[in-house]
Amino acid sequence: MKKCSKCELYKDESEFWVRKNRKSGVNSECKTCCSARRKENQEHARVVHREWCERNREKTRESALE
């Protein structure tokens, strides 16, 4: 049993991603928390990219024509 650093629940080690560079051999966050964090980061990156494209329409048009 290992404690997730994000949700702080004790879970079986099979619910953590393998990380050989860690002392315990598994990630500090469980797979569920890692997936949720990744999804949040992807959504944020999409929003930032859209905003950049709107501010830089000329650059995006130029690159589309090339």
C-alpha positions as CSV (number, residue, x, y, z in Angstrom):
1,M,0.0,0.0,0.0
2,K,1.2,3.5,-0.9
3,K,-0.2,6.9,-0.2
4,C,-0.9,9.2,-3.2
5,S,0.7,12.6,-2.8
6,K,-2.3,14.3,-4.5
7,C,-5.5,12.7,-3.2
8,E,-3.7,11.3,-0.1
9,L,-5.5,7.9,-0.3
10,Y,-3.7,4.7,0.4
11,K,-3.8,2.5,-2.7
12,D,-2.2,-0.7,-4.0
13,E,1.1,-0.1,-5.8
14,S,-0.4,-1.4,-9.0
15,E,-2.5,1.8,-9.1
16,F,0.7,3.9,-9.6
17,W,2.8,4.3,-12.7
18,V,6.3,2.6,-12.6
19,R,9.2,5.1,-12.1
20,K,12.5,3.3,-11.8
21,N,14.3,6.4,-10.7
22,R,12.2,6.7,-7.5
23,K,13.2,5.0,-4.3
24,S,9.9,3.1,-4.1
25,G,9.9,2.3,-7.8
26,V,6.6,3.9,-8.5
27,N,5.3,7.5,-9.1
28,S,4.2,9.6,-6.1
29,E,0.7,10.3,-7.7
30,C,-1.7,7.5,-8.5
31,K,-2.8,6.9,-12.1
32,T,-6.2,8.5,-11.6
33,C,-4.6,11.8,-10.3
34,C,-2.0,11.8,-13.0
35,S,-4.6,11.4,-15.7
36,A,-6.7,14.2,-14.3
37,R,-3.7,16.5,-14.1
38,R,-2.7,15.7,-17.7
39,K,-6.3,16.5,-18.9
40,E,-6.3,19.8,-17.1
41,N,-3.0,20.7,-18.6
42,Q,-4.1,19.8,-22.1
43,E,-7.2,21.9,-21.8
44,H,-5.2,24.9,-20.6
45,A,-2.7,24.5,-23.4
46,R,-5.5,24.6,-26.0
47,V,-7.0,27.8,-24.5
48,V,-3.6,29.5,-24.5
49,H,-2.9,28.3,-28.1
50,R,-6.3,29.7,-29.3
51,E,-5.6,33.0,-27.6
52,W,-2.2,33.2,-29.2
53,C,-3.6,32.4,-32.7
54,E,-6.2,35.2,-32.3
55,R,-3.6,37.7,-31.3
56,N,-1.2,36.7,-34.1
57,R,-3.6,36.1,-37.1
58,E,-1.0,37.4,-39.6
59,K,1.6,34.9,-38.5
60,T,-0.9,32.0,-38.6
61,R,-2.0,33.0,-42.1
62,E,1.6,33.2,-43.3
63,S,2.4,29.8,-42.0
64,A,-0.7,28.3,-43.5
65,L,0.2,29.6,-46.9
66,E,3.7,28.1,-46.8
